[in-house]
Amino acid sequence: MNNFLPKVDIIIILLIGHLFGDFIFQTDIVFKLKLKSKKGLFLHSSIVFLTTFLFIYIFSKKLFFSLLISILTFISHFFIDLSKNKNNFDKGINFVLDQLLHFFVILFLSSISNFFVVESIKNISVFKILFLLVGLIFILYFLKYLIRSLYEILKIKLVKDKYYYYMEDVEKIFLFIFSYMHGYFFLLLPFCIIPRIIYTIKNGNEYLYYDILISFLVSSFCGIFLRKVTLLYPFSFFEIFLLSFLFYILFKIFGFLLDKVILLFLKNKN
């Protein structure tokens, strides 16, 4: 029976591969191509395949195992997204169902991995950073797409000011960091949301208050959860501050470079 219980290590590795492929490297161009044709969907699923393979191989050092799990991930991801594109559900419902199905696939593939000899992650620092990455991607990408999906359902127009989204990202990171550090840092949490509140009042976008409230609760919860996970070997303030903003900058650079590569490829093809 225990052979079918997935290990936390493998779940985290597969989840990281999925989050990188499905969020960080799913830029606006990749997203549009994915909706436009099966070739675009193939491109997106291939990116998920590559990120999954990369992370699994780095930690397992097993080529056959990494290829097998990555190929199964590619196939499942392609058909799940294909069915999402063809059904008539609201975008918000589609988004939630899509991510739930991907997560169930991750649990299933994690169970399969028990039949291979895969060592657990013994380096505590690496394990901590993986959890940090999951938390950051969740608040910066998953939460953003979830809120946008809710806007679609409620027929609310998105804010088009790009600087607003940078403000939102920085707010979430600080909420995440201060909640992680706990103690007197909790007193700083209300100050994190002041810039967006001022923006909301100035522009008369009252609906953004709900956005701010959801971001506040979820980002704070993720910070507290990360604290519980790393309780025995916690990050210092300097470590989590530096790593959080370093990863954020790298996420933006990777996404920018990927868009440039795809645009260059499409330009040469035409």
N, C-alpha and C positions, 0 to 999 in steps of 0.2 A: 504493500500500500504506500509506503514512504517513497517508493520510486516515482510516484506520480505527484508528489508534493514539490512544487517549484522552489528553487533556492533563491533567497533574496538577492544574492550577488548577480545571478544570471538575469533576474527580472530587471534589476537596475541597469545592467549593461544593455539589454535589449531595449529598455525604455529610453535610455540615452540615445541609442542609434535611431530609434523612431522619432524622438523629439527633434534631433538635429535634422533628419531628412524631411520630416513633415511640417516643421515650423521654421527653423533657422534658414534652411536652404530652399524653402518654398517661398521664394520672393514673389513680388507682384507679377513679374513676367512669367514665372513658372506656373503660378496659379491660373493666369489667363490662358496659357497654353494647355494646361490640364483640362480646363473646362471646354476649350475649343475643339480638341480632337483626341483620338486615342494615342496619337504620336506624342502629344503633350503629356498625356497620362502615363505613357510608357517612360518618358523622360523623368517625370516626378517619381515614379516607382523605382526607376533605376538609381536615382539619387538616394532614396531610402535604402535600397539594396547596398549601395556603396558605404553609406554611413554605418549601417548595421554590421556589414562585413568587417569594416575597419575596427570598430570597437570590440567585436567578438574576438577577432584574430589577435588584437593587441593583448587581451587578457587571457585568452585560452592557448594561444600559440598552436592551434590545431587547424590546419588548412581545410581538411574535409568537413569537419564539424562546422567551421565558420561558413563555408560555401553552402552547405546543406541548409542551415538555419537562415542564411541570407536569401537563398533562392526561394524558400518557403515564405519568407517575409515579403519578397517581391511579388510572388503570385497572389498571396492573400491581399496585399495592399492594392494591387492593380484592380482586382475584382471588387473589393469593398468600395473603392473610390468610383469605379465604373457604375456600380449599382446606385451609389449616391447621386451621381450625375444624371441618372435616368429616372429616378423616382420623383414624385410630385410633392414631397414633404416640404414644409417651411425650412429655410436655411438654418435657423436655430436648432430645430429638431434634428435636421440632417447632420449638423456638426456634432451634436452630442452622441447620436447613434453611431456615427462614423468613428469617433474616438473610443467609444465603448467597445465596438467590434475589434478595433486595432488592439486594445488592451487585452481583450479575451484571447486574441491570437498570441500576444506576448506571453500570457500565462500558459497557454498550451505549448508553445515552443520552449518555454522554460522547463516544463515537465518533461518534454522529449530530451532535453539536455542532460537529464539525470542518468540517461543510459550511456552517456559518454563520460570519460574520466576528465572532469574539468575542475581544476583547483579553485578554492575560494580565494577571494581577494584578501591577502594577508597584510598588505600595506595600509595602515590606518589612514594615512594622509591622503592616499588615492581614493579610498572609500569615502572620506569626508568630502573631497572635491566633487566626486560623482553625485553625491546627494545635493551639494551646493548647486551644481549644474542643473539638476532636475528642478530644484526650487526656482532658480532664476528663469529658466525657460518656461516654467509653468506660469509665473506671474507676468513675464514680459511678452509671451506669445500666446499661450493657451488662453489665458484670461482675456487678452486683447481680442482674440477671434471670437471668444464666447460672448463678450459684450457687444461686439459688432453684429453678431448673429441675432442678439436680442433686439438691437436697433432695427434690423431688417424686419423682424416679426412685428414690431411696434410702429413700423413705417416712419422711423425717425432718421433724418438725414445726418450723415457723419460729418464731423468737423473736418474741414479741409486745410486747416492751418497745420503745416508739418511741424512747426515749432511747438505746438500744443502737445504733440505725441512724444517729443523729446522730454518735455516737462513732465508728462505722465509717466514715462519710463523712469526718469530720475526719482520721481516721487515714490514709485513702487520699490525701487532699490533701497532707498533710505528707510522706508517702512519695514522692509524685509530685514535690513541690517539692525535697526534699533530694536525691533521685536526679538531678534536673535540675541542681542546683547542683554536684554531684560534689565531689571533693576531701575536705576535712575534714567536709563535711556528711554523708558516708556513715556517719560514726561516730554520727550521731544517729538513723539508721534503726531500730536495735533499740528505742530508747526510744518510737518511735511506736506500737508494738504492745503496750506494757505495759498500758495501760488495758483493752484487750479481753482480754488474758490474765488479768488480775485478775478481770474480770467472768466469764470462763469458769470459773476455779477456784472463785469464790464461788458460782456457780449450778450447778456440776457438769455443764456442757454440753461434754463432751470433744470432740464432733464439730466444735465451733467452731474447734478448732485447725487443721483442714484449711481452713476458711474463711479464717482469718487468714493461713495460709501462701500460699494462692492469691492473696489480696489483696496480700500483701507482694511476691510475685514479679511480678505483673502491673502493679501501680502503679509499682514501681521500674523495670520495663522501659519503661513508657510515658514516665516521666520521662527516662530515658537516651535513648530514641528521639527525644523532642522536642529534647533537647540536640544530637543529631546533625543534626537537620533545621535548627536555628537556629544552627548553630555559628559562622557568619560574623557574625551579628548577634544574639547571645544576650540573653535577658532578664537584668536584674539581679535580685538576691534580692528587693528591694523591689517591683519590677514583677510578677514571677511570683506573689509572695505576695499582693499586693493584688488582682491580676486574678483569681487562682484563687478566693479567698474572695468577691470581689465577684460573679463569675459564679455561684458556688454559691448565694449568697443570692438572686440574681435568678432562678435556676432554680426555687427553692422558692416565691418570690413568684408567678411566672408560673403554676406548677402550682396553687397555692392559688386564685388569681383565676379560673383556668379552671374549676375545680371549682365555685366559687361561681356563676359565670355559667350553667353547665350545670344545676345544681340549681335555680336561679331559673327558668330556662326550663322545666324539667320540672314545677316547681310550678305555674307559670302555665298550662301546657298542661293539667294535670289539673284 
